[in-house]
């Protein structure tokens, strides 16, 4: 399922949307008043987590393969 289909079925405006990180690699972007996160749906890898108003606590380097 690509990000367009995921957004049509599961998106929550202002809180949850999906983007394709690459072919067949959708990523969930979650945002609340407390924190934000990015999760790769393939393998459920946490790519980033950042409390609101703070520096990122968990992130995936752009240099990662």
Helices and strands as residue ranges (DSSP letters): H 3-10, E 16-20, E 26-31, E 35-40, E 45-51, E 58-59
